[in-house]
Amino acid sequence: MKLDAIDTAILRTIAEYRMRIEEYFRRGRPTGQTLTASGLPDELLLKLDETSEARADIESWNESADLEDELGPMPENLKNKAGILLATAFAVKQNYYSTFAPKMPRIMGILNATPDSFSDGGLFFDHDAAVSQGLRMAAEGAAIIDVGGESTRPGAEPVEAEEEIKRVVPIIRGLADRLDGRVQFSVDTSKAEVARAAIEAGATMINDISGLRFDPEMASVTAGAETDLVLMHIQGEPRTMQKNPRYDDLPGEVYAYLCDSVLHALDAGVAPEKILVDPGMGFGKSVDHNLELIRRLRELAGLGLEVMLGCSRKSMFGRILHRENPRERIYATVAANALAQISGVDVLRVHDVRAAADAVQVVYAVQMGEMD
């Protein structure tokens, strides 16, 4: 078995196991219960016994001399009954998967039809300016254009659905008429009413910063329209999310949140291949939190779904480089996106499409050892 086979088979098994774990603990973890090799409850182990075929795959992996040569030996304390489960998560956490098959991430261009977004608020609030910017991003290499009508910067006040619809629908419709299927249109909203209107105008992707937490109807709207769905992690809500964000286990809590969002989407009838996950850079996270999540992006592959990253011009770069102007953070964004691409991210959400598209092509050429 080779690493690319592990990517497509074993990692999907990890996702199944992890979802079962999170489902168990979401329903009511006993006080003091921890997820350790000796602490898994019998009830959960019985549930996992139902997936015997998948577990056999894991066992054969553990016993394979070839894989042990490739990945290193499995720690002895993880070779017990519970360890069949935990070894998979351990392998991802320790980056045993040193490489993924090179890929060319799709570029999502950010088009904010708002007066108050953190980086370009007001620049494209005018309809004609917004459409021109959308056309420019498509020409520069955007595969997706994400249109938003409500700022989600830290401290932002919410916008009524009716106003949000007035902002985004004419832009989506105007771009759809001009681009004639050459790009995909996404709407950046957490409101089902706005999503419905955007879908009617031509959007085929919903980018929900709440991971289906803010509007209970969003999942069914997405499932009914068979659109793609981005599920993002957020701690709190935009007005308060950056007021001292804290985590006991940052990657674990982000993973658990996204697992819950994915299960909700699947229960509503959203097809797995339609779902993307996003760790939510800057949405209830400190600079150190953001940097840790970028370092550990590969762990999101354990969900077996496409991963999106949106760190464009974020304040964390301003803190690192001491640059207040978001437009002076383009090169920092390119560097972070290159790291994300190497980690296997599928979609990069950016303000500066040409810079991102150029970098993606160079990273891909280096990974492949040749020009496409």
GUBA-329486 format. One record per residue: x, y, z of N, C-alpha, C in turn; residue in one letter. Coordinates in pm, whole numbers, padded with zeros to 5 digits, always signed. Layout:
BEGIN
XYZXYZXYZA
...
This chain:
BEGIN
+00085-00121+00000+00000+00000+00000+00088+00124+00000M
+00052+00224-00079+00130+00346-00090+00057+00462-00024K
+00128+00573-00010+00070+00687+00060-00056+00740-00007L
-00060+00737-00142-00180+00789-00208-00300+00698-00178D
-00277+00569-00159-00386+00479-00123-00433+00507+00019A
-00340+00541+00107-00378+00577+00243-00464+00703+00240I
-00426+00798+00156-00500+00923+00146-00647+00898+00114D
-00674+00809+00020-00811+00790-00026-00888+00688+00056T
-00820+00594+00119-00891+00487+00190-00883+00504+00340A
-00762+00506+00393-00747+00510+00538-00797+00641+00598I
-00769+00753+00532-00813+00880+00589-00965+00889+00595L
-01033+00826+00500-01179+00826+00506-01229+00739+00622R
-01154+00634+00652-01187+00553+00769-01168+00633+00897T
-01060+00712+00900-01038+00800+01015-01159+00891+01034I
-01208+00947+00924-01322+01038+00934-01443+00969+00995A
-01469+00845+00952-01583+00772+01006-01568+00749+01156E
-01450+00705+01195-01426+00682+01338-01438+00812+01418Y
-01373+00916+01369-01375+01041+01443-01518+01095+01458R
-01598+01082+01354-01736+01129+01363-01812+01052+01470M
-01787+00924+01479-01854+00844+01580-01810+00887+01721R
-01681+00916+01734-01632+00963+01863-01702+01093+01903I
-01701+01189+01811-01758+01319+01843-01908+01309+01868E
-01975+01222+01795-02118+01204+01816-02144+01151+01957E
-02063+01058+02001-02080+01002+02136-02063+01112+02241Y
-01955+01186+02230-01928+01286+02333-02024+01404+02324F
-02073+01435+02204-02170+01543+02191-02300+01511+02264R
-02335+01384+02267-02460+01343+02332-02453+01344+02484R
-02335+01365+02536-02326+01374+02682-02209+01297+02737G
-02093+01358+02735-01974+01293+02788-01980+01293+02941R
-01953+01179+03006-01951+01177+03152-01847+01274+03206P
-01872+01331+03323-01779+01425+03384-01642+01361+03401T
-01541+01431+03355-01405+01381+03369-01363+01281+03264G
-01454+01243+03174-01419+01145+03071-01319+01205+02972Q
-01213+01133+02943-01115+01181+02847-01099+01079+02735T
-01053+01129+02621-01036+01044+02504-00894+00988+02505L
-00873+00880+02580-00742+00817+02588-00756+00670+02556T
-00642+00605+02534-00645+00463+02499-00711+00380+02609A
-00697+00422+02734-00755+00345+02844-00892+00396+02885S
-00932+00512+02830-01054+00573+02880-01174+00569+02790G
-01164+00504+02674-01280+00497+02586-01390+00413+02651L
-01511+00465+02659-01620+00390+02722-01660+00267+02640P
-01705+00163+02710-01745+00039+02643-01855+00063+02541D
-01945+00159+02569-02055+00186+02477-02002+00229+02341E
-01897+00311+02343-01841+00357+02217-01768+00244+02146L
-01697+00161+02221-01626+00049+02159-01724-00046+02091L
-01841-00066+02152-01942-00151+02090-01991-00089+01959L
-02007+00043+01960-02049+00111+01836-01944+00092+01727K
-01817+00101+01767-01711+00089+01669-01698-00052+01615L
-01740-00151+01695-01737-00290+01649-01823-00309+01525D
-01923-00223+01507-02012-00235+01391-01938-00205+01260E
-01826-00138+01270-01750-00103+01149-01632-00198+01135T
-01659-00328+01141-01551-00427+01144-01467-00425+01017S
-01530-00402+00903-01455-00403+00778-01353-00290+00776E
-01397-00172+00816-01305-00058+00820-01194-00083+00921A
-01230-00145+01036-01130-00171+01138-01027-00272+01089R
-01072-00368+01007-00978-00464+00949-00875-00394+00862A
-00918-00290+00791-00825-00212+00710-00717-00150+00798D
-00761-00095+00912-00667-00033+01004-00570-00137+01060I
-00624-00252+01097-00539-00357+01154-00433-00403+01054E
-00474-00418+00927-00377-00461+00827-00270-00354+00807S
-00311-00228+00819-00214-00119+00811-00114-00131+00925W
-00163-00150+01049-00075-00160+01165+00027-00273+01149N
-00014-00382+01083+00070-00501+01074+00156-00505+00948E
+00142-00405+00863+00213-00407+00735+00357-00362+00751S
+00449-00450+00715+00591-00415+00725+00627-00300+00632A
+00565-00301+00512+00596-00195+00415+00557-00059+00470D
+00436-00054+00530+00391+00075+00582+00472+00116+00704L
+00513+00019+00784+00595+00053+00899+00727+00115+00855E
+00782+00062+00743+00904+00121+00688+00878+00264+00642D
+00760+00286+00579+00727+00418+00526+00696+00518+00637E
+00617+00474+00736+00558+00567+00831+00619+00561+00970L
+00702+00461+00996+00755+00445+01130+00667+00353+01212G
+00720+00293+01317+00643+00198+01396+00530+00266+01473P
+00421+00193+01494+00312+00243+01574+00349+00231+01722M
+00327+00334+01802+00361+00326+01945+00291+00207+02012P
+00363+00140+02101+00311+00018+02164+00182+00044+02241E
+00173+00158+02308+00056+00183+02391-00071+00207+02309N
-00056+00215+02176-00173+00233+02090-00212+00105+02018L
-00151-00007+02055-00178-00132+01985-00279-00220+02060K
-00348-00164+02156-00452-00240+02224-00585-00222+02151N
-00692-00269+02212-00822-00266+02144-00863-00123+02107K
-00856-00032+02203-00893+00107+02174-00792+00172+02078A
-00670+00122+02081-00566+00182+01998-00588+00166+01850G
-00666+00064+01810-00698+00050+01668-00764+00176+01617I
-00847+00233+01702-00911+00360+01669-00814+00477+01683L
-00748+00484+01798-00670+00602+01829-00543+00615+01745L
-00490+00504+01699-00368+00510+01620-00387+00592+01494A
-00505+00588+01437-00531+00662+01315-00523+00812+01340T
-00591+00856+01446-00585+00999+01479-00443+01038+01518A
-00374+00949+01589-00236+00976+01628-00148+00996+01505F
-00169+00911+01405-00087+00920+01285-00102+01055+01217A
-00225+01103+01210-00248+01235+01149-00185+01343+01235V
-00205+01337+01366-00152+01441+01455-00001+01451+01447K
+00066+01336+01433+00212+01336+01430+00268+01354+01290Q
+00177+01384+01194+00220+01406+01056+00297+01288+00998N
+00249+01166+01028+00307+01049+00964+00288+01058+00812Y
+00179+01122+00771+00156+01139+00628+00236+01260+00584Y
+00359+01236+00542+00449+01348+00516+00417+01419+00385S
+00349+01349+00296+00314+01413+00170+00176+01372+00126T
+00108+01459+00057-00015+01426-00013+00012+01444-00162F
-00072+01384-00242-00057+01403-00386-00066+01551-00418A
+00027+01607-00496+00019+01749-00531-00114+01783-00596P
-00164+01900-00565-00290+01942-00625-00284+02092-00653K
-00369+02135-00743-00379+02276-00779-00505+02330-00713M
-00493+02398-00597-00613+02449-00530-00691+02546-00619P
-00822+02545-00603-00905+02644-00672-00897+02776-00596R
-00901+02884-00671-00895+03018-00611-01036+03073-00599I
-01072+03113-00480-01199+03182-00455-01171+03330-00434M
-01224+03413-00522-01207+03557-00509-01313+03616-00417G
-01270+03703-00327-01359+03767-00230-01416+03895-00289I
-01548+03906-00293-01615+04025-00345-01713+04075-00240L
-01669+04173-00164-01749+04226-00053-01832+04346-00098N
-01963+04327-00105-02054+04437-00139-02103+04500-00009A
-02006+04552+00066-02035+04606+00199-01966+04741+00216T
-02016+04823+00308-01949+04949+00335-01844+04938+00445P
-01833+04820+00511-01753+04814+00633-01669+04688+00649D
-01639+04615+00541-01551+04499+00556-01410+04546+00591S
-01333+04458+00659-01208+04503+00720-01103+04546+00617F
-01103+04484+00499-00995+04509+00404-01036+04599+00288S
-01156+04579+00236-01197+04655+00117-01336+04714+00132D
-01379+04734+00255-01513+04787+00279-01537+04917+00205G
-01643+04921+00125-01680+05041+00052-01628+05046-00090G
-01520+04973-00120-01463+04979-00254-01558+04925-00360L
-01634+04820-00323-01721+04755-00421-01867+04755-00376F
-01901+04857-00297-02039+04871-00250-02129+04916-00365F
-02071+04989-00459-02143+05029-00580-02157+04909-00673D
-02276+04891-00732-02303+04774-00815-02205+04761-00931H
-02187+04867-01007-02100+04860-01124-01955+04829-01085D
-01909+04887-00973-01773+04860-00926-01758+04714-00886A
-01863+04660-00824-01859+04520-00781-01855+04426-00901A
-01936+04452-01000-01938+04367-01120-01804+04376-01192V
-01748+04495-01203-01617+04510-01268-01509+04432-01193S
-01513+04436-01062-01416+04362-00983-01434+04212-01001Q
-01557+04166-01007-01584+04024-01031-01530+03978-01165G
-01549+04059-01268-01497+04026-01400-01344+04023-01400L
-01285+04117-01325-01139+04121-01316-01086+03994-01248R
-01151+03952-01139-01106+03832-01068-01119+03709-01155M
-01226+03701-01231-01243+03586-01322-01131+03583-01425A
-01095+03699-01479-00989+03706-01578-00853+03671-01518A
-00836+03697-01389-00707+03671-01323-00692+03527-01274E
-00799+03448-01283-00785+03307-01248-00874+03255-01138G
-00973+03333-01095-01064+03283-00992-01155+03175-01050A
-01164+03064-00981-01259+02958-01019-01394+02980-00951A
-01391+03052-00839-01511+03080-00760-01508+03228-00724I
-01623+03293-00727-01636+03430-00677-01736+03427-00562I
-01688+03469-00446-01767+03464-00323-01821+03603-00292D
-01951+03622-00308-02014+03754-00292-02076+03764-00153V
-02037+03867-00080-02089+03885+00055-02153+04021+00072G
-02263+04024+00147-02334+04149+00171-02341+04188+00317G
-02266+04117+00401-02263+04148+00544-02121+04131+00594E
-02065+04235+00651-01930+04226+00705-01928+04132+00825S
-01826+04047+00830-01809+03958+00946-01677+03988+01015T
-01625+04109+00996-01503+04148+01067-01532+04154+01216R
-01428+04144+01300-01450+04154+01445-01523+04283+01482P
-01628+04269+01560-01706+04383+01605-01816+04427+01511G
-01830+04361+01397-01930+04402+01298-02071+04380+01350A
-02160+04472+01315-02302+04460+01350-02375+04380+01242E
-02475+04303+01280-02548+04222+01181-02629+04309+01086P
-02657+04253+00969-02736+04319+00865-02863+04239+00844V
-02975+04306+00826-03101+04237+00801-03096+04163+00667E
-03168+04051+00662-03166+03968+00542-03209+04045+00418A
-03309+04128+00430-03359+04203+00315-03250+04293+00257E
-03175+04360+00343-03067+04447+00297-02954+04364+00235E
-02924+04251+00296-02819+04165+00243-02854+04115+00102E
-02980+04079+00084-03026+04034-00048-03011+04145-00151I
-03048+04267-00113-03035+04381-00205-02892+04402-00249K
-02798+04370-00161-02658+04391-00193-02601+04282-00284R
-02635+04156-00259-02564+04047-00327-02634+03996-00453V
-02766+03994-00453-02837+03930-00565-02811+04001-00699V
-02821+04134-00708-02794+04198-00838-02652+04173-00888P
-02556+04162-00797-02417+04138-00838-02401+03997-00894I
-02457+03899-00823-02449+03761-00871-02517+03749-01007I
-02634+03808-01018-02708+03800-01144-02631+03870-01257R
-02575+03986-01228-02501+04060-01330-02376+03986-01376G
-02304+03925-01282-02185+03849-01318-02221+03719-01392L
-02327+03654-01346-02368+03529-01410-02404+03553-01557A
-02469+03666-01585-02506+03697-01722-02382+03719-01810D
-02278+03779-01752-02160+03813-01831-02059+03698-01842R
-02052+03616-01738-01949+03512-01737-01997+03378-01789L
-02126+03359-01799-02184+03245-01870-02122+03111-01830D
-02121+03083-01699-02077+02952-01652-01928+02933-01640G
-01848+03035-01664-01702+03019-01660-01649+03012-01517R
-01722+03065-01422-01682+03053-01281-01803+03010-01200V
-01775+02963-01078-01881+02928-00984-01907+03048-00895Q
-02034+03069-00860-02068+03179-00771-02108+03125-00634F
-02049+03187-00534-02075+03153-00394-02136+03274-00326S
-02220+03251-00227-02269+03361-00146-02221+03340-00003V
-02162+03444+00051-02107+03441+00187-02217+03489+00281D
-02291+03393+00337-02403+03428+00425-02430+03316+00523T
-02488+03351+00636-02532+03251+00733-02684+03253+00747S
-02753+03318+00652-02898+03329+00655-02960+03249+00541K
-03055+03160+00575-03119+03077+00474-03195+03160+00372A
-03257+03269+00416-03334+03353+00324-03244+03415+00217E
-03126+03459+00258-03031+03516+00164-02979+03407+00070V
-02952+03290+00126-02904+03179+00044-03005+03143-00066A
-03132+03137-00030-03236+03105-00130-03234+03206-00245R
-03230+03333-00210-03232+03438-00312-03107+03433-00400A
-02993+03405-00339-02868+03399-00414-02869+03278-00508A
-02923+03167-00462-02932+03047-00547-03018+03075-00669I
-03128+03143-00648-03216+03179-00761-03144+03270-00860E
-03051+03351-00810-02977+03444-00897-02860+03376-00969A
-02822+03256-00925-02714+03186-00993-02605+03130-00905G
-02613+03147-00772-02512+03092-00683-02527+02940-00672A
-02414+02870-00672-02416+02724-00656-02329+02679-00540T
-02294+02774-00454-02218+02743-00332-02263+02837-00222M
-02279+02782-00102-02311+02862+00017-02191+02857+00110I
-02142+02973+00149-02028+02984+00240-02080+03034+00374N
-02101+02941+00467-02165+02973+00595-02060+02981+00705D
-02031+03102+00753-01928+03119+00855-01966+03055+00987I
-02092+03023+01007-02137+02967+01134-02135+02814+01136S
-02105+02751+01023-02112+02606+01019-02250+02553+01051G
-02354+02623+01001-02497+02587+01020-02548+02616+01161L
-02478+02701+01238-02522+02729+01376-02620+02845+01386R
-02615+02941+01292-02691+03065+01310-02833+03056+01256F
-02859+02970+01158-02992+02960+01098-03026+02813+01078D
-03125+02760+01150-03158+02617+01143-03208+02571+01007P
-03249+02665+00920-03299+02626+00789-03191+02615+00681E
-03069+02659+00714-02965+02665+00611-02932+02528+00552M
-02927+02427+00634-02891+02294+00585-02992+02241+00485A
-03120+02258+00516-03224+02207+00426-03228+02287+00296S
-03203+02418+00303-03198+02500+00181-03086+02450+00090V
-02970+02426+00147-02856+02378+00070-02883+02240+00011T
-02938+02152+00094-02967+02016+00046-03068+02018-00067A
-03172+02100-00053-03276+02106-00153-03228+02158-00287G
-03135+02252-00282-03083+02311-00406-02962+02235-00461A
-02911+02140-00383-02794+02060-00422-02673+02148-00453E
-02656+02253-00373-02540+02341-00390-02424+02290-00306T
-02305+02338-00336-02190+02314-00249-02209+02393-00120D
-02145+02346-00013-02163+02408+00118-02030+02414+00191L
-01987+02535+00226-01867+02553+00307-01909+02568+00453V
-01853+02484+00538-01883+02487+00681-01759+02538+00754L
-01773+02654+00818-01658+02715+00885-01672+02706+01035M
-01558+02704+01103-01557+02710+01249-01552+02855+01295H
-01632+02886+01395-01629+03017+01459-01652+02998+01608I
-01582+03072+01690-01610+03074+01834-01684+03204+01865Q
-01812+03191+01905-01893+03309+01932-01958+03361+01805G
-01968+03493+01794-02025+03556+01675-01945+03684+01647E
-01956+03739+01526-01863+03845+01485-01849+03961+01583P
-01956+04001+01648-01946+04117+01738-01853+04092+01856R
-01843+03968+01900-01770+03939+02024-01657+03837+02008T
-01639+03782+01888-01553+03663+01873-01406+03688+01907M
-01359+03812+01897-01218+03839+01922-01192+03894+02062Q
-01290+03884+02149-01272+03927+02288-01218+03810+02370K
-01086+03799+02372-01016+03697+02450-01059+03555+02415N
-01043+03512+02290-01077+03374+02255-00988+03275+02329P
-01048+03167+02380-00974+03069+02459-01015+02928+02417R
-00919+02835+02423-00943+02695+02392-00864+02608+02489Y
-00922+02497+02528-00848+02396+02604-00769+02307+02510D
-00826+02280+02391-00762+02195+02290-00803+02251+02155D
-00724+02346+02104-00763+02419+01982-00796+02326+01865L
-00702+02243+01818-00736+02160+01701-00849+02062+01730P
-00852+02008+01852-00959+01915+01886-01095+01980+01887G
-01103+02103+01940-01232+02172+01947-01278+02218+01808E
-01184+02262+01724-01220+02299+01587-01269+02176+01511V
-01197+02066+01527-01233+01941+01460-01371+01895+01505Y
-01396+01898+01637-01525+01854+01690-01639+01940+01637A
-01618+02071+01634-01719+02164+01583-01752+02132+01438Y
-01648+02112+01357-01670+02083+01215-01734+01946+01196L
-01695+01848+01277-01761+01717+01271-01911+01732+01295C
-01947+01811+01394-02088+01833+01426-02160+01900+01310D
-02094+01999+01248-02153+02068+01133-02174+01972+01016S
-02073+01888+00992-02083+01792+00882-02197+01693+00907V
-02208+01643+01028-02316+01549+01060-02452+01614+01040L
-02464+01741+01079-02589+01815+01061-02623+01825+00912H
-02523+01858+00832-02545+01870+00688-02585+01736+00627A
-02516+01630+00666-02547+01497+00613-02688+01454+00653L
-02725+01482+00778-02860+01447+00824-02967+01520+00745D
-02935+01642+00698-03032+01720+00621-03039+01677+00475A
-02946+01591+00434-02948+01541+00297-02843+01601+00205G
-02749+01678+00260-02642+01731+00177-02545+01617+00143V
-02511+01602+00017-02420+01496-00026-02278+01525+00024A
-02206+01423+00070-02070+01447+00123-01979+01518+00026P
-01991+01486-00103-01902+01549-00200-01932+01697-00221E
-02041+01745-00164-02078+01886-00176-02022+01970-00060K
-01964+01905+00040-01926+01973+00164-01777+02007+00166I
-01745+02131+00205-01609+02174+00232-01602+02223+00377L
-01486+02212+00439-01469+02262+00575-01360+02368+00578V
-01375+02462+00672-01285+02577+00682-01256+02599+00831D
-01127+02602+00873-01097+02619+01016-01129+02757+01070P
-01155+02855+00984-01201+02986+01031-01092+03074+01088G
-00995+03111+01004-00887+03200+01049-00943+03333+01098M
-00909+03368+01222-00950+03497+01276-01092+03505+01328G
-01163+03395+01322-01301+03395+01372-01304+03333+01512F
-01273+03416+01611-01264+03368+01748-01132+03300+01774G
-01021+03362+01726-00889+03301+01741-00783+03411+01752K
-00686+03385+01837-00572+03476+01850-00473+03451+01737S
-00369+03532+01731-00264+03511+01632-00202+03373+01648V
-00171+03337+01773-00112+03205+01798-00206+03093+01757D
-00336+03110+01782-00434+03009+01739-00430+02992+01587H
-00431+03104+01515-00429+03098+01369-00305+03028+01317N
-00190+03061+01374-00066+03000+01328-00064+02850+01355L
-00116+02809+01468-00121+02666+01498-00211+02592+01400E
-00324+02652+01366-00415+02587+01272-00352+02575+01133L
-00277+02674+01090-00208+02664+00962-00106+02551+00967I
-00031+02541+01078+00066+02432+01091-00001+02295+01086R
-00126+02285+01131-00190+02155+01148-00305+02133+01049R
-00297+02200+00936-00405+02189+00837-00429+02046+00791L
-00322+01965+00787-00338+01829+00739-00437+01748+00824R
-00452+01786+00949-00543+01709+01034-00687+01720+00987E
-00721+01831+00920-00857+01844+00868-00885+01743+00757L
-00779+01692+00695-00799+01590+00592-00863+01465+00650A
-00853+01447+00781-00914+01333+00845-01065+01328+00832G
-01124+01440+00798-01269+01440+00775-01306+01381+00640L
-01208+01364+00553-01236+01307+00422-01309+01402+00329G
-01304+01532+00357-01375+01632+00278-01277+01736+00225L
-01321+01814+00127-01235+01922+00079-01219+02029+00188E
-01102+02093+00188-01070+02194+00289-01049+02328+00220V
-01109+02433+00279-01089+02569+00231-01017+02649+00338M
-00931+02740+00296-00863+02829+00390-00882+02973+00345L
-00919+03059+00440-00934+03201+00412-00854+03284+00509G
-00728+03313+00474-00644+03395+00564-00601+03524+00497C
-00667+03561+00390-00625+03675+00308-00624+03806+00387S
-00506+03871+00388-00486+04003+00449-00525+04009+00596R
-00528+03897+00664-00578+03893+00802-00489+03974+00897K
-00550+04014+01008-00480+04097+01105-00361+04026+01167S
-00361+03892+01166-00246+03821+01223-00117+03859+01148M
-00128+03881+01017-00011+03922+00940+00030+04064+00979F
-00069+04148+01005-00038+04283+01050+00035+04283+01183G
-00004+04191+01272+00063+04180+01401+00206+04130+01385R
+00225+04032+01299+00358+03975+01279+00451+04076+01212I
+00400+04148+01112+00482+04238+01030+00473+04383+01074L
+00386+04413+01171+00364+04549+01218+00315+04640+01104H
+00213+04590+01034+00153+04666+00924+00002+04675+00944R
-00044+04796+00965-00185+04818+00993-00271+04810+00867E
-00217+04851+00753-00295+04855+00630-00310+04714+00573N
-00433+04662+00564-00452+04527+00511-00395+04507+00372P
-00389+04614+00290-00337+04600+00153-00186+04579+00150R
-00120+04593+00265+00023+04567+00273+00054+04426+00324E
-00047+04340+00321-00030+04202+00372-00045+04098+00261R
-00032+04141+00137-00053+04050+00024+00054+03942+00020I
+00181+03981+00036+00290+03883+00027+00281+03784+00143Y
+00242+03832+00259+00225+03742+00374+00116+03640+00345A
+00009+03685+00283-00099+03595+00245-00051+03488+00149T
+00028+03529+00049+00082+03434-00049+00166+03328+00020V
+00248+03369+00118+00333+03273+00190+00248+03171+00266A
+00147+03220+00337+00060+03129+00413-00016+03035+00320A
-00060+03088+00207-00134+03004+00111-00044+02896+00052N
+00084+02927+00030+00176+02825-00021+00190+02710+00079A
+00201+02744+00207+00206+02640+00310+00078+02558+00311L
-00034+02626+00294-00163+02556+00292-00173+02462+00173A
-00124+02506+00058-00127+02422-00061-00044+02295-00039Q
+00073+02309+00018+00158+02194+00047+00089+02099+00145I
+00006+02155+00231-00067+02074+00329-00194+02011+00272S
-00222+02035+00144-00333+01967+00079-00464+02042+00074G
-00463+02174+00101-00586+02252+00096-00640+02257-00047V
-00773+02256-00060-00838+02247-00191-00885+02381-00247D
-00919+02476-00159-00967+02607-00203-00899+02714-00120V
-00849+02818-00186-00788+02933-00118-00876+03055-00143L
-00924+03115-00035-01013+03230-00044-00930+03357-00028R
-00928+03444-00131-00834+03556-00133-00897+03682-00190V
-00837+03796-00152-00872+03923-00213-00793+03945-00343H
-00669+03896-00345-00575+03927-00453-00558+03802-00540D
-00643+03790-00640-00653+03666-00716-00527+03639-00798V
-00476+03740-00866-00360+03714-00952-00240+03666-00871R
-00212+03729-00760-00099+03687-00676-00118+03543-00630A
-00240+03508-00589-00267+03372-00541-00255+03271-00654A
-00310+03304-00770-00308+03211-00883-00164+03186-00931A
-00082+03290-00934+00058+03273-00974+00131+03181-00876D
+00110+03206-00746+00179+03126-00644+00137+02980-00650A
+00009+02956-00670-00042+02818-00679+00026+02744-00793V
+00042+02808-00907+00105+02742-01021+00251+02710-00995Q
+00322+02802-00926+00463+02779-00898+00479+02665-00798V
+00400+02665-00690+00409+02558-00591+00379+02423-00656V
+00277+02420-00740+00241+02295-00807+00353+02247-00898Y
+00416+02338-00971+00526+02300-01059+00643+02242-00979A
+00671+02303-00864+00778+02252-00778+00743+02112-00727V
+00619+02094-00683+00578+01963-00632+00583+01855-00740Q
+00542+01890-00860+00539+01793-00969+00676+01772-01032M
+00765+01871-01017+00897+01862-01078+00897+01898-01226G
+00787+01957-01271+00777+01996-01411+00667+02098-01427E
+00666+02170-01538+00558+02262-01568+00439+02185-01620M
+00318+02236-01589+00196+02170-01636+00184+02186-01787D
